[in-house]
Amino acid sequence: MLRSPFIILLLLLNQQANGFVPAPQRKNITSLLSESKSILDNILDKATSNNESTDKLLMDPLADMTTDADDAPSSWSYAEFAQTYPNVNNIGIATIKTASADLLAQVAIAHTPVSDIDWERAFLFCAFGAVYLGAFQYW
């Protein structure tokens, strides 16, 4: 049941894509179906294997990034901060995002030298990001 919509989609994509490929380089639909079947089988085999490393990888995407030093409790965690104070986190993100977007617009798009940046405008965008985008929209 899972493969029938996939095969229909593959057939449609093959019909559309063949118009852009020179005739000698076109793949036969049966070869495409066999390739997709082998790819799907490989994915399903990896997902259902009882290999401990695969299970660990599927269960914890950051498992290979941990070291012995990471096992010690840290003094500050962004994830804990974001879960504990979601509004403050969102206000901070919106402020930084809006301020950096304005600075990018002034320097990269308007070609303003760094010494001539309009700081009043930059701080107004910071305030807009904090009040409207951060506080109002995220709240």
N, C-alpha and C positions, 0 to 999 in steps of 0.2 A: 504494500500500500504506500509506503514511503517512497519507493522508487518510481512509481508510475508518474506522479507529477514531475519528478526530477527528469525522467526520460522525455516527457512532453516538452518541458522547458529546454532541454538539451537539443531536441529536434528543431524547435523554433529558433533557438540561437544559432544552430548550425546553418539553417536556411538563410538567416539574415547575414551571418558572417561570411558565407561562401561568396557573396557578391563582391567582396573586397579582396579576396585572395586569388592569385593567379591559378588557373586550372591545374597545373602540375603539382602545386603545393597543397591543394585541397585534401583534407582527410576524409576518408570514407566514414559514414555514420556508424557502421559496425565497429570500426576501430575506436571511434570516440566513445561508444557505449561500453566497449570492453575496458577502455582506460578508466572511464568513470566508475565502472563496477569495481575494478581493482583498487581504485583510490578509496571508494566507500568501504570496501572490505577491510582495507588497511586501517582506516579510521576506526571502524567498529571493532576490529581486533585489538587495537591499542586501548580503546576505551573499556573493553570488557576483559582485558588480560588481568591475570592475578599477580603480575609482577609487582613487587613491593615498591620499586622506584616509580613505576607508572602510576600506581595507586596514590602514592604520596604526591606526585606531580599533579594528578587530577584533583586531589583534595585540597592542596595548598599551593597556589601558584607561586608563592614567595618562598617555598621550602628550600630551594637551592641557594637562596640569598642569605640565609641565616648562618651565623658563625657562633662560636662559643662566647664571644664578646657580646653578641646580641641577646644571649640568654639572661644576662644580668639586667635587673630593672633599670630603666633609664629615668632621668629626672624630668624629661619633657617629651611628650608624644603629640604630634600634630593630630593624629586620628582621635586620640582621647579629647584633645582640645576642641576639635570640630564637633564631636558628639556631645560634649558637655555644654559648649557655648555656640550653637549653630548660627544664631543671629549675628554675634560679634564676628564670627568667622566669615560669614557671607558679606557683611559690611566691609571687612578688610579686603576681601577678594575683589569686590566691586570697586572699591576706592583705588586699589593698585591697578586694576585692569583699565579703568577710565583714565587715570593719570598717565599711564604708560601709552595708551592710545593717543592721547592729546600730544604728548611729547613726541611720539613717532610721527604724528601728522605735522607738527611744527618743523621737526628736523628733516625727516626723510621726504615728505611730500611738498612742503612749502620751501624747502631748502634754506631754512633759517639757521644761521650759525649758532652754535651752542651758547656763545656769549650774548646773543641777542634774543634768547628765548623769552617769551612773554610769560613771566612767572605768575602774574595776576590771573591770566587765563588758565594756566595750569592748575592753580589752586582752586579756581572756580570749578574746573572739571573734577578735581578731587572732592569738593563739597557736593557736587551733583552726583558723583558716583556713590558717595557715602550715604547721602540723604535719600535720593530717589531710587537709584538702582539697588543699593544695599539694604537700607532700612525699609523703604516702602514696598518694593517689589518682592523682596525675599521674606518679609514679615508675613 
